[in-house]
Amino acid sequence: MKKISFVTYGVLFLFMVGTVSASSPYGDIDVYYNDQLLPDKEIAKSVLKIGEPFKVKLDFSVYQRCYVSVKLSELGENNFVIIDGPTSRMEEYFGKTMEENSTEIFEWTVKPTENWAGGSMPIDFVYQVDELGASGKTLVKGGFTVAYCTISNEYYEGKIPVSEQPDSETEPTTETAPSFTLPGALSVLALAFALFRR
């Protein structure tokens, strides 16, 4: 199982790309890519079409009551679009108070844009755990690469999943309608003409 433990109190652990573990008494994170649990220290490597959705899920467990902030991060801007999840945009934090010995599931459905078509781009998970109370000290913060995505030059033509019940904190999402192409339109006209002649 992929376990990511937080660094010891008061120490900031800087993660290098590809390094996804450290140890501490604060908690653990299990990481999933498209509902598959990633083994320890493994980064998902995928080849995606432009607009092809994929899921990133993190089971975030803490051992003391605290405030947790999480986000998905990218290099640059507008390389990925969030379709569904606790945040509506990349680089936007979602925060929540978590109780002692509890687990919260953070899950996003994301799709790549055409910005990096023909290239590769990492998608990262960033977190911060803060003490509750007047002091509100940051106990730990860090991040790691969840997936290294290679974006092809082809466009995804399948269905884009849509949240059944949009969260009031996120912007509503819509499905994209298929576009008509000239060959498709000519096929429809030919079929209609053939039916009309009968």
Backbone as a printed PyTorch tensor [residue, N CA C, xyz], in Angstrom:
tensor([[[  0.8370,  -1.1910,   0.0000],
         [  0.0000,   0.0000,   0.0000],
         [  0.8740,   1.2440,   0.0000]],

        [[  0.3750,   2.2570,  -0.6610],
         [  1.1170,   3.4990,  -0.7060],
         [  0.7740,   4.3100,   0.5170]],

        [[  1.7220,   4.5020,   1.4020],
         [  1.5200,   5.2770,   2.6070],
         [  2.4670,   6.4600,   2.5860]],

        [[  1.9440,   7.6120,   2.8780],
         [  2.7680,   8.7920,   2.9740],
         [  2.5670,   9.3440,   4.3640]],

        [[  3.5890,   9.3210,   5.1750],
         [  3.4750,   9.8130,   6.5390],
         [  4.0540,  11.2130,   6.5980]],

        [[  3.4800,  12.0370,   7.4350],
         [  3.9200,  13.4200,   7.5340],
         [  5.2390,  13.5190,   8.2990]],

        [[  6.0070,  14.5600,   8.0480],
         [  7.2890,  14.7650,   8.7130],
         [  7.0830,  15.1630,  10.1630]],

        [[  8.1240,  15.0200,  10.9870],
         [  8.0070,  15.3110,  12.4100],
         [  7.6930,  16.7770,  12.6570]],

        [[  7.1410,  17.0330,  13.8500],
         [  6.6650,  18.3630,  14.2330],
         [  7.7220,  19.4350,  14.0150]],

        [[  7.3100,  20.5080,  13.3860],
         [  8.1780,  21.6630,  13.2140],
         [  9.1660,  21.5540,  12.0710]],

        [[  9.1870,  20.4340,  11.3480],
         [ 10.1540,  20.2530,  10.2690],
         [  9.4360,  20.2920,   8.9290]],

        [[  9.9190,  21.0540,   8.0200],
         [  9.3420,  21.1210,   6.6770],
         [ 10.1320,  20.1750,   5.7860]],

        [[  9.4100,  19.2350,   5.1890],
         [ 10.0630,  18.2710,   4.3070],
         [  9.8000,  18.6730,   2.8660]],

        [[ 10.8580,  18.9210,   2.1200],
         [ 10.7130,  19.3060,   0.7130],
         [ 10.8120,  18.0540,  -0.1370]],

        [[  9.7730,  17.8190,  -0.9220],
         [  9.7310,  16.6310,  -1.7560],
         [ 10.3470,  16.9240,  -3.1150]],

        [[ 11.1490,  16.0080,  -3.5860],
         [ 11.6680,  16.0750,  -4.9450],
         [ 10.6800,  15.3340,  -5.8380]],

        [[ 10.6470,  15.6360,  -7.1330],
         [  9.7520,  14.9390,  -8.0450],
         [ 10.0910,  13.4580,  -8.0080]],

        [[  9.0850,  12.6300,  -7.8310],
         [  9.2840,  11.1920,  -7.7710],
         [  9.4080,  10.6600,  -6.3640]],

        [[  9.6590,  11.5090,  -5.3770],
         [  9.7460,  11.0570,  -3.9980],
         [  8.4120,  11.3140,  -3.3350]],

        [[  7.7810,  10.2650,  -2.8200],
         [  6.4420,  10.4440,  -2.2930],
         [  6.2780,   9.8830,  -0.8840]],

        [[  7.3510,   9.7920,  -0.0980],
         [  7.1570,   9.3210,   1.2600],
         [  8.1130,  10.0080,   2.2300]],

        [[  7.6470,  10.1210,   3.4740],
         [  8.4280,  10.6190,   4.5980],
         [  7.7430,  10.0750,   5.8340]],

        [[  8.4200,  10.0850,   6.9780],
         [  7.7730,   9.4780,   8.1480],
         [  7.5460,  10.4860,   9.2570]],

        [[  6.4490,  10.2450,  10.0260],
         [  6.0740,  11.1100,  11.1270],
         [  4.8480,  10.5820,  11.8560]],

        [[  4.5410,  11.1320,  13.0010],
         [  3.3890,  10.6640,  13.7620],
         [  2.0550,  11.3050,  13.3900]],

        [[  1.9970,  12.1210,  12.3470],
         [  0.7730,  12.8740,  12.0880],
         [ -0.2860,  12.1600,  11.2740]],

        [[  0.0900,  11.2780,  10.3900],
         [ -0.9300,  10.6130,   9.6010],
         [ -0.3800,   9.9200,   8.3790]],

        [[ -1.2950,   9.4770,   7.5210],
         [ -0.9380,   8.7470,   6.3020],
         [ -1.8180,   9.1870,   5.1430]],

        [[ -1.3320,   8.9370,   3.9350],
         [ -2.1070,   9.2070,   2.7240],
         [ -1.9920,   7.9960,   1.8100]],

        [[ -3.1290,   7.4580,   1.3890],
         [ -3.1690,   6.4290,   0.3460],
         [ -3.5380,   7.1300,  -0.9540]],

        [[ -2.8060,   6.8450,  -2.0310],
         [ -2.9940,   7.5450,  -3.3000],
         [ -3.5240,   6.5800,  -4.3570]],

        [[ -4.5550,   7.0230,  -5.0850],
         [ -5.1770,   6.2370,  -6.1430],
         [ -5.1660,   7.0360,  -7.4400]],

        [[ -4.8990,   6.3360,  -8.5470],
         [ -5.0180,   6.9270,  -9.8740],
         [ -6.0070,   6.0550, -10.6400]],

        [[ -7.1140,   6.6600, -11.1030],
         [ -8.1900,   5.9040, -11.7650],
         [ -8.6010,   4.6860, -10.9430]],

        [[ -8.8170,   4.9190,  -9.6560],
         [ -9.2990,   3.9170,  -8.7020],
         [ -8.3090,   2.7850,  -8.4360]],

        [[ -7.0710,   2.8950,  -8.8900],
         [ -6.0400,   1.8950,  -8.6130],
         [ -5.0790,   2.4460,  -7.5760]],

        [[ -4.9260,   1.7080,  -6.4610],
         [ -4.0040,   2.1130,  -5.4100],
         [ -2.5830,   2.0530,  -5.9410]],

        [[ -1.8330,   3.1340,  -5.7880],
         [ -0.4520,   3.1600,  -6.2500],
         [  0.4580,   2.5590,  -5.1830]],

        [[  1.3310,   1.6400,  -5.5640],
         [  2.2820,   1.0880,  -4.6000],
         [  3.1990,   2.1840,  -4.0560]],

        [[  3.8570,   1.8870,  -2.9590],
         [  4.7480,   2.8420,  -2.2950],
         [  5.7300,   3.4680,  -3.2740]],

        [[  5.7980,   4.7890,  -3.2560],
         [  6.7220,   5.5990,  -4.0580],
         [  6.4770,   5.5410,  -5.5630]],

        [[  5.3880,   4.9430,  -6.0110],
         [  5.1330,   4.8710,  -7.4500],
         [  4.3330,   6.0750,  -7.9210]],

        [[  4.7280,   6.6070,  -9.0620],
         [  4.0130,   7.7060,  -9.7150],
         [  3.2930,   7.1140, -10.9140]],

        [[  2.0080,   7.4260, -11.0570],
         [  1.2570,   6.9300, -12.2190],
         [  1.8160,   7.5780, -13.4830]],

        [[  2.0540,   6.7690, -14.4920],
         [  2.4950,   7.2780, -15.7960],
         [  1.4210,   6.9080, -16.7970]],

        [[  0.8550,   7.9200, -17.4230],
         [ -0.2680,   7.6570, -18.3190],
         [ -0.1130,   8.4180, -19.6320]],

        [[ -0.7170,   7.8600, -20.6790],
         [ -0.8010,   8.5370, -21.9690],
         [ -2.2690,   8.8820, -22.1610]],

        [[ -2.5550,  10.1700, -22.2920],
         [ -3.9340,  10.6630, -22.3620],
         [ -4.1600,  11.4340, -23.6570]],

        [[ -5.3900,  11.3990, -24.1260],
         [ -5.7830,  12.2580, -25.2330],
         [ -6.1810,  13.6200, -24.6630]],

        [[ -6.2010,  14.6230, -25.5020],
         [ -6.6340,  15.9580, -25.0880],
         [ -8.0860,  15.8610, -24.6390]],

        [[ -8.3560,  16.2870, -23.4090],
         [ -9.7180,  16.2450, -22.8780],
         [-10.1190,  14.9180, -22.2610]],

        [[ -9.2100,  13.9350, -22.1940],
         [ -9.5510,  12.6280, -21.6180],
         [ -9.5390,  12.6980, -20.0910]],

        [[-10.6520,  12.3710, -19.4390],
         [-10.7080,  12.4940, -17.9820],
         [ -9.9640,  11.3680, -17.2740]],

        [[ -9.4200,  11.7060, -16.1000],
         [ -8.8160,  10.7160, -15.2190],
         [ -9.0910,  11.1390, -13.7760]],

        [[ -8.9810,  10.1710, -12.8500],
         [ -9.2910,  10.4500, -11.4440],
         [ -8.0360,  10.3890, -10.5860]],

        [[ -7.9700,  11.3190,  -9.6420],
         [ -6.9400,  11.3220,  -8.6140],
         [ -7.6690,  11.2830,  -7.2760]],

        [[ -7.3760,  10.2600,  -6.4550],
         [ -8.0460,  10.1380,  -5.1560],
         [ -7.0040,   9.9470,  -4.0700]],

        [[ -7.2220,  10.6290,  -2.9470],
         [ -6.3110,  10.5140,  -1.8140],
         [ -7.1100,  10.2610,  -0.5440]],

        [[ -6.8040,   9.1620,   0.1280],
         [ -7.3800,   8.8720,   1.4460],
         [ -6.4230,   9.4600,   2.4730]],

        [[ -6.8390,  10.5560,   3.0860],
         [ -5.9820,  11.3550,   3.9620],
         [ -6.3780,  11.0770,   5.4060]],

        [[ -5.5020,  10.4330,   6.1760],
         [ -5.7870,  10.0810,   7.5700],
         [ -4.9240,  10.9120,   8.5100]],

        [[ -5.5260,  11.3920,   9.5990],
         [ -4.7810,  12.1470,  10.6150],
         [ -4.9730,  11.4950,  11.9790]],

        [[ -3.9820,  11.6900,  12.8420],
         [ -4.0200,  11.0760,  14.1700],
         [ -4.3510,  12.0590,  15.2820]],

        [[ -4.5170,  13.3270,  14.9400],
         [ -4.9450,  14.3170,  15.9230],
         [ -5.8790,  15.2940,  15.2410]],

        [[ -6.6680,  16.0100,  16.0320],
         [ -7.5950,  16.9890,  15.4700],
         [ -6.7870,  18.1400,  14.8850]],

        [[ -7.0880,  18.5130,  13.6370],
         [ -6.3020,  19.5370,  12.9550],
         [ -7.0870,  20.0920,  11.7710]],

        [[ -6.5190,  21.1070,  11.1410],
         [ -7.1140,  21.6970,   9.9430],
         [ -6.2340,  21.3250,   8.7580]],

        [[ -6.8280,  20.7080,   7.7440],
         [ -6.0780,  20.2250,   6.5800],
         [ -6.4750,  21.0300,   5.3490]],

        [[ -5.4810,  21.4840,   4.5950],
         [ -5.7020,  22.1790,   3.3240],
         [ -5.0310,  21.3650,   2.2210]],

        [[ -5.7540,  21.1570,   1.1180],
         [ -5.2200,  20.3550,   0.0090],
         [ -5.5320,  21.0230,  -1.3250]],

        [[ -4.6950,  20.7210,  -2.3240],
         [ -4.9590,  21.2100,  -3.6770],
         [ -4.2400,  20.3360,  -4.6850]],

        [[ -4.6690,  20.4160,  -5.9380],
         [ -3.9310,  19.8560,  -7.0550],
         [ -3.1410,  20.9870,  -7.6860]],

        [[ -1.9260,  20.6710,  -8.1000],
         [ -1.0260,  21.6970,  -8.6090],
         [ -0.4480,  21.2690,  -9.9600]],

        [[ -0.0800,  22.2490, -10.7610],
         [  0.5080,  22.0020, -12.0740],
         [  1.6240,  23.0010, -12.3280]],

        [[  2.4800,  22.6930, -13.2760],
         [  3.4840,  23.6510, -13.7250],
         [  2.8080,  24.5650, -14.7290]],

        [[  2.9530,  25.8570, -14.5540],
         [  2.2960,  26.7950, -15.4710],
         [  0.8150,  26.9180, -15.1660]],

        [[  0.0400,  27.2730, -16.1810],
         [ -1.3950,  27.4800, -16.0150],
         [ -2.1780,  26.8510, -17.1530]],

        [[ -3.4020,  26.4460, -16.8510],
         [ -4.3760,  25.9520, -17.8330],
         [ -3.9120,  24.7150, -18.6070]],

        [[ -3.1240,  23.8650, -17.9550],
         [ -2.6990,  22.6140, -18.5780],
         [ -3.6600,  21.4800, -18.2330]],

        [[ -4.3550,  21.6250, -17.0960],
         [ -5.3680,  20.6690, -16.6600],
         [ -6.6130,  21.4420, -16.2500]],

        [[ -7.7780,  20.8100, -16.4360],
         [ -9.0510,  21.3960, -16.0260],
         [ -9.7210,  20.4190, -15.0660]],

        [[-10.1860,  20.9210, -13.9280],
         [-10.9040,  20.0790, -12.9760],
         [-12.3670,  19.9920, -13.4080]],

        [[-12.8470,  18.7660, -13.6100],
         [-14.2350,  18.5290, -13.9960],
         [-15.1040,  18.4110, -12.7540]],

        [[-14.5680,  17.7320, -11.7300],
         [-15.3300,  17.4970, -10.5090],
         [-14.3440,  17.3100,  -9.3620]],

        [[-14.7280,  17.7660,  -8.1810],
         [-13.8660,  17.5840,  -7.0200],
         [-14.1150,  18.6340,  -5.9650]],

        [[-13.3360,  18.6060,  -4.8900],
         [-13.5330,  19.5760,  -3.8010],
         [-13.1350,  21.0020,  -4.1840]],

        [[-12.3470,  21.1630,  -5.2380],
         [-12.0340,  22.4980,  -5.7610],
         [-12.4360,  22.5440,  -7.2270]],

        [[-12.6730,  23.7380,  -7.7260],
         [-13.1070,  23.8770,  -9.1210],
         [-11.9690,  24.2560, -10.0540]],

        [[-10.8140,  24.6170,  -9.4940],
         [ -9.6740,  25.0330, -10.3150],
         [ -8.3820,  24.4560,  -9.7540]],

        [[ -7.4060,  24.2800, -10.6090],
         [ -6.0640,  23.9100, -10.1760],
         [ -5.5120,  25.0460,  -9.3130]],

        [[ -4.6460,  24.7160,  -8.3960],
         [ -3.9760,  25.6830,  -7.5020],
         [ -4.9230,  26.3080,  -6.4830]],

        [[ -6.1440,  25.8230,  -6.3720],
         [ -7.1120,  26.3490,  -5.4090],
         [ -7.1760,  25.3830,  -4.2220]],

        [[ -6.9860,  25.9030,  -3.0160],
         [ -7.0000,  25.0680,  -1.8110],
         [ -8.4260,  24.7550,  -1.3530]],

        [[ -8.5780,  23.5650,  -0.8040],
         [ -9.7960,  23.1700,  -0.1040],
         [ -9.3710,  22.8520,   1.3170]],

        [[-10.0700,  23.4380,   2.3020],
         [ -9.7060,  23.2320,   3.6930],
         [-10.8210,  22.6000,   4.5000]],

        [[-10.4180,  21.8170,   5.5050],
         [-11.4000,  21.1310,   6.3310],
         [-10.7910,  20.8020,   7.6860]],

        [[-11.6100,  20.9410,   8.7400],
         [-11.1980,  20.4790,  10.0650],
         [-11.4140,  18.9790,  10.1200]],

        [[-10.3860,  18.2540,  10.5240],
         [-10.4760,  16.8030,  10.6410],
         [-10.3310,  16.3900,  12.0940]],

        [[-11.1340,  15.4230,  12.5010],
         [-11.1170,  14.9380,  13.8740],
         [ -9.9820,  13.9400,  14.0820]],

        [[ -9.6370,  13.7230,  15.3290],
         [ -8.5930,  12.7670,  15.6900],
         [ -8.9220,  11.3750,  15.1470]],

        [[ -7.9170,  10.6980,  14.6040],
         [ -8.0500,   9.3480,  14.0500],
         [ -9.1680,   9.2380,  13.0070]],

        [[ -9.2310,  10.2170,  12.1200],
         [-10.2520,  10.1910,  11.0610],
         [ -9.5880,  10.1720,   9.6900]],

        [[-10.3730,   9.8030,   8.6860],
         [ -9.8960,   9.7720,   7.3000],
         [-10.8660,  10.5490,   6.4260]],

        [[-10.3260,  11.3510,   5.5610],
         [-11.1160,  12.1160,   4.5940],
         [-10.6680,  11.7070,   3.1940]],

        [[-11.6340,  11.5400,   2.2830],
         [-11.3140,  11.2040,   0.9040],
         [-11.4040,  12.4660,   0.0580]],

        [[-10.3100,  12.7990,  -0.6070],
         [-10.2670,  13.9200,  -1.5390],
         [-10.1280,  13.3260,  -2.9340]],

        [[-11.1060,  13.5970,  -3.8050],
         [-11.0960,  12.9960,  -5.1390],
         [-11.4300,  14.0380,  -6.1920]],

        [[-10.6230,  14.0720,  -7.2300],
         [-10.8340,  14.9770,  -8.3510],
         [-10.9310,  14.1840,  -9.6510]],

        [[-11.7610,  14.6540, -10.5730],
         [-11.7400,  14.1860, -11.9590],
         [-11.1760,  15.3400, -12.7710]],

        [[-10.1360,  15.0510, -13.5390],
         [ -9.3550,  16.0840, -14.2200],
         [ -9.1940,  15.6880, -15.6870]],

        [[ -9.0270,  16.6780, -16.5480],
         [ -8.7030,  16.3860, -17.9520],
         [ -7.6060,  17.3400, -18.4170]],

        [[ -6.7220,  16.8610, -19.3140],
         [ -5.6760,  17.7300, -19.8410],
         [ -6.2110,  18.6130, -20.9720]],

        [[ -5.6450,  19.7940, -21.0890],
         [ -5.9810,  20.6780, -22.2040],
         [ -4.9960,  20.4080, -23.3520]],

        [[ -5.1030,  21.1710, -24.4140],
         [ -4.2000,  20.9810, -25.5560],
         [ -2.8730,  21.7080, -25.3870]],

        [[ -2.6800,  22.4210, -24.2470],
         [ -1.4420,  23.1890, -24.0530],
         [ -0.1780,  22.3470, -24.1880]],

        [[ -0.2300,  21.1010, -23.6880],
         [  0.9510,  20.2450, -23.7220],
         [  0.7610,  19.0700, -24.6700]],

        [[ -0.0380,  19.2290, -25.6930],
         [ -0.2250,  18.1570, -26.6810],
         [  1.1300,  17.7860, -27.2670]],

        [[  1.4270,  16.4920, -27.2820],
         [  2.7100,  16.0180, -27.7760],
         [  3.8190,  16.0790, -26.7370]],

        [[  3.4810,  16.4800, -25.5100],
         [  4.4800,  16.5800, -24.4430],
         [  3.9990,  15.9160, -23.1670]],

        [[  4.7720,  16.0640, -22.1090],
         [  4.4510,  15.4510, -20.8210],
         [  4.4060,  16.5050, -19.7290]],

        [[  3.5550,  16.2660, -18.7260],
         [  3.3360,  17.2460, -17.6600],
         [  2.9610,  16.5150, -16.3730]],

        [[  3.6070,  16.8420, -15.2390],
         [  3.2100,  16.2240, -13.9680],
         [  1.9900,  16.9110, -13.3670]],

        [[  1.2490,  16.1680, -12.5610],
         [  0.1760,  16.7500, -11.7550],
         [  0.4950,  16.3920, -10.3060]],

        [[  0.5090,  17.3960,  -9.4390],
         [  0.9630,  17.2290,  -8.0610],
         [ -0.1550,  17.4160,  -7.0550]],

        [[  0.0180,  16.7920,  -5.8980],
         [ -0.8690,  16.9710,  -4.7520],
         [ -0.0830,  17.7390,  -3.7030]],

        [[ -0.6800,  18.8150,  -3.1820],
         [ -0.0410,  19.6650,  -2.1800],
         [ -0.9380,  19.7150,  -0.9560]],

        [[ -0.3510,  19.6200,   0.2360],
         [ -1.1470,  19.6190,   1.4640],
         [ -0.4760,  20.4380,   2.5540]],

        [[ -1.2820,  20.8660,   3.5130],
         [ -0.7880,  21.5610,   4.7000],
         [ -1.6720,  21.1590,   5.8730]],

        [[ -1.0420,  20.8480,   7.0150],
         [ -1.7580,  20.4600,   8.2260],
         [ -1.4480,  21.4870,   9.2950]],

        [[ -2.4970,  22.1520,   9.8140],
         [ -2.3350,  23.2070,  10.8110],
         [ -2.9520,  22.7980,  12.1410]],

        [[ -2.3080,  23.2380,  13.1950],
         [ -2.8170,  23.0270,  14.5440],
         [ -4.0540,  23.8970,  14.7320]],

        [[ -5.0240,  23.4060,  15.4720],
         [ -6.2110,  24.2080,  15.7830],
         [ -5.9430,  25.0360,  17.0270]],

        [[ -6.7030,  26.1020,  17.1800],
         [ -6.5310,  26.9520,  18.3510],
         [ -5.9200,  28.2850,  17.9810]],

        [[ -5.6280,  29.0750,  19.0190],
         [ -5.1530,  30.4390,  18.8180],
         [ -3.8120,  30.4880,  18.1020]],

        [[ -2.9090,  29.5640,  18.4220],
         [ -1.5780,  29.6110,  17.7970],
         [ -1.6490,  29.2560,  16.3170]],

        [[ -2.4440,  28.2480,  15.9810],
         [ -2.6290,  27.8510,  14.5870],
         [ -1.3470,  27.5580,  13.8480]],

        [[ -0.3720,  26.9490,  14.5270],
         [  0.9100,  26.6530,  13.8940],
         [  0.7410,  25.6350,  12.7740]],

        [[  1.5630,  25.7870,  11.7520],
         [  1.6060,  24.7840,  10.6950],
         [  2.4240,  23.6120,  11.2100]],

        [[  1.7920,  22.4430,  11.2800],
         [  2.4770,  21.2480,  11.7480],
         [  3.3570,  20.6620,  10.6510]],

        [[  2.8210,  20.6250,   9.4460],
         [  3.5650,  20.0660,   8.3290],
         [  2.9410,  20.5190,   7.0210]],

        [[  3.7720,  20.6560,   6.0050],
         [  3.2570,  20.8800,   4.6590],
         [  4.2220,  20.2550,   3.6710]],

        [[  3.6810,  19.8750,   2.5430],
         [  4.5090,  19.2290,   1.5340],
         [  3.7080,  18.9460,   0.2910]],

        [[  4.2890,  18.1560,  -0.5830],
         [  3.6160,  17.8010,  -1.8180],
         [  4.3940,  16.7410,  -2.5610]],

        [[  3.7720,  16.1490,  -3.5390],
         [  4.4230,  15.1150,  -4.3310],
         [  3.6840,  14.9610,  -5.6550]],

        [[  4.3710,  14.3950,  -6.6250],
         [  3.7760,  14.1380,  -7.9240],
         [  2.9290,  12.8770,  -7.8580]],

        [[  1.6670,  12.9860,  -8.2550],
         [  0.7530,  11.8380,  -8.2880],
         [  0.8580,  11.1340,  -9.6340]],

        [[  0.8920,  11.9190, -10.7220],
         [  0.9050,  11.3290, -12.0560],
         [  1.7850,  12.1570, -12.9870]],

        [[  2.4320,  11.4550, -13.8980],
         [  3.2060,  12.0960, -14.9520],
         [  2.5000,  11.7600, -16.2570]],

        [[  1.8090,  12.7530, -16.8110],
         [  0.9100,  12.5300, -17.9460],
         [  1.5540,  12.9440, -19.2620]],

        [[  1.5110,  12.0430, -20.2280],
         [  1.9110,  12.3590, -21.5950],
         [  0.6270,  12.6180, -22.3790]],

        [[  0.5450,  13.7860, -23.0030],
         [ -0.6640,  14.1910, -23.7160],
         [ -0.4380,  13.9780, -25.2100]],

        [[ -1.2870,  13.1580, -25.8230],
         [ -1.1560,  12.9140, -27.2610],
         [ -1.7450,  14.1020, -28.0320]],

        [[ -1.6320,  14.0510, -29.3420],
         [ -2.2070,  15.1070, -30.1840],
         [ -3.6490,  14.8070, -30.5770]],

        [[ -4.1650,  13.6560, -30.1460],
         [ -5.5410,  13.2760, -30.4640],
         [ -6.5040,  13.8500, -29.4360]],

        [[ -7.7550,  14.0290, -29.8570],
         [ -8.7950,  14.5290, -28.9660],
         [ -9.6530,  13.3780, -28.4570]],

        [[ -9.9920,  13.4360, -27.1880],
         [-10.8690,  12.4380, -26.5710],
         [-12.2880,  12.6570, -27.0720]],

        [[-12.9640,  11.5740, -27.4820],
         [-14.3240,  11.6990, -28.0140],
         [-15.3630,  11.0130, -27.1480]],

        [[-14.9490,  10.4740, -26.0090],
         [-15.8970,   9.8040, -25.1250],
         [-16.6820,  10.7760, -24.2750]],

        [[-17.4830,  10.2120, -23.3860],
         [-18.3280,  11.0100, -22.5020],
         [-17.5030,  11.5320, -21.3280]],

        [[-17.7190,  12.7840, -20.9860],
         [-17.0620,  13.3960, -19.8340],
         [-17.9950,  13.2470, -18.6400]],

        [[-17.5360,  12.6220, -17.5440],
         [-18.4170,  12.4580, -16.3860],
         [-18.7700,  13.7950, -15.7570]],

        [[-19.9820,  13.8830, -15.2390],
         [-20.4660,  15.1050, -14.6050],
         [-20.9810,  14.7500, -13.2220]],

        [[-20.7000,  15.5850, -12.2550],
         [-21.1820,  15.3600, -10.9010],
         [-22.7080,  15.3590, -10.8940]],

        [[-23.2980,  14.3750, -10.1890],
         [-24.7600,  14.2930, -10.1210],
         [-25.3450,  15.3960,  -9.2510]],

        [[-24.6390,  15.7460,  -8.2010],
         [-25.1000,  16.8000,  -7.3030],
         [-23.9770,  17.8060,  -7.1400]],

        [[-24.0010,  18.8960,  -7.9100],
         [-22.9120,  19.8670,  -7.8170],
         [-22.8050,  20.4270,  -6.4080]],

        [[-21.5700,  20.5150,  -5.9250],
         [-21.2910,  21.0840,  -4.6150],
         [-21.4660,  22.5960,  -4.7020]],

        [[-22.0370,  23.1900,  -3.6730],
         [-22.2770,  24.6280,  -3.6970],
         [-20.9700,  25.4110,  -3.7210]],

        [[-19.8490,  24.7660,  -3.2910],
         [-18.5690,  25.4610,  -3.2640],
         [-17.8470,  25.3870,  -4.6020]],

        [[-18.3390,  24.5680,  -5.5260],
         [-17.6700,  24.4480,  -6.8070],
         [-18.5860,  24.9320,  -7.9190]],

        [[-17.9600,  25.3310,  -9.0060],
         [-18.7380,  25.7940, -10.1460],
         [-19.4090,  24.6050, -10.8110]],

        [[-20.6300,  24.7660, -11.3070],
         [-21.3030,  23.6500, -11.9800],
         [-20.5380,  23.2580, -13.2410]],

        [[-20.5900,  21.9540, -13.5490],
         [-19.9230,  21.4760, -14.7500],
         [-20.9700,  21.0520, -15.7600]],

        [[-20.5900,  21.0490, -17.0160],
         [-21.5150,  20.6370, -18.0680],
         [-20.8210,  19.6450, -18.9770]],

        [[-21.6040,  18.7960, -19.6100],
         [-21.0580,  17.8690, -20.5880],
         [-20.8680,  18.5990, -21.8970]],

        [[-19.8400,  18.1950, -22.6320],
         [-19.6270,  18.8170, -23.9310],
         [-20.4430,  18.0790, -24.9690]],

        [[-21.1110,  18.8360, -25.8320],
         [-21.9150,  18.2360, -26.8950],
         [-21.0050,  17.8780, -28.0500]],

        [[-21.2730,  16.7720, -28.7230],
         [-20.4210,  16.4150, -29.8520],
         [-20.5800,  17.4320, -30.9740]],

        [[-19.4690,  17.7510, -31.6230],
         [-19.5420,  18.7270, -32.7120],
         [-19.8030,  17.9970, -34.0210]],

        [[-20.5130,  18.6630, -34.9410],
         [-20.7850,  18.0780, -36.2480],
         [-19.6170,  18.3790, -37.1690]],

        [[-19.1970,  17.3700, -37.9090],
         [-18.1450,  17.5550, -38.8950],
         [-18.7880,  17.4870, -40.2760]],

        [[-18.0760,  17.9360, -41.2810],
         [-18.6020,  17.9150, -42.6430],
         [-18.9330,  16.4940, -43.0970]],

        [[-18.0420,  15.4890, -42.9000],
         [-18.4230,  14.1260, -43.3110],
         [-19.6410,  13.6090, -42.5550]],

        [[-19.7410,  13.9290, -41.2790],
         [-20.8980,  13.4940, -40.4940],
         [-22.1810,  14.1220, -40.9930]],

        [[-22.1310,  15.4130, -41.3150],
         [-23.3160,  16.1120, -41.8110],
         [-23.7260,  15.5660, -43.1760]],

        [[-22.7390,  15.2700, -44.0490],
         [-23.0450,  14.7130, -45.3650],
         [-23.6700,  13.3260, -45.2380]],

        [[-23.1970,  12.5300, -44.2670],
         [-23.7690,  11.1960, -44.0470],
         [-25.2280,  11.2900, -43.6360]],

        [[-25.5450,  12.2200, -42.7670],
         [-26.9230,  12.4080, -42.3130],
         [-27.8030,  12.8430, -43.4770]],

        [[-27.3050,  13.7770, -44.3070],
         [-28.0740,  14.2260, -45.4700],
         [-28.2990,  13.0910, -46.4630]],

        [[-27.2630,  12.2620, -46.7080],
         [-27.4030,  11.1360, -47.6390],
         [-28.4310,  10.1390, -47.1310]],

        [[-28.4130,   9.8570, -45.8170],
         [-29.3780,   8.9340, -45.2260],
         [-30.7960,   9.5000, -45.3460]],

        [[-30.9680,  10.7830, -45.0700],
         [-32.2860,  11.4090, -45.1620],
         [-32.7910,  11.3760, -46.6090]],

        [[-31.9090,  11.6300, -47.5820],
         [-32.2960,  11.6060, -48.9870],
         [-32.7200,  10.2000, -49.4110]],

        [[-31.9660,   9.1650, -48.9680],
         [-32.2880,   7.7790, -49.3060],
         [-33.6560,   7.3990, -48.7250]],

        [[-33.9200,   7.7910, -47.5100],
         [-35.2030,   7.4910, -46.8840],
         [-36.3560,   8.2240, -47.5880]],

        [[-36.0960,   9.4450, -48.0300],
         [-37.1060,  10.2550, -48.7000],
         [-37.4900,   9.6360, -50.0520]],

        [[-36.5220,   9.0570, -50.7880],
         [-36.7600,   8.4650, -52.1110],
         [-37.6110,   7.2210, -52.0050]],

        [[-37.5960,   6.5220, -50.8560],
         [-38.4200,   5.3310, -50.6760],
         [-39.8340,   5.7640, -50.5970]]])
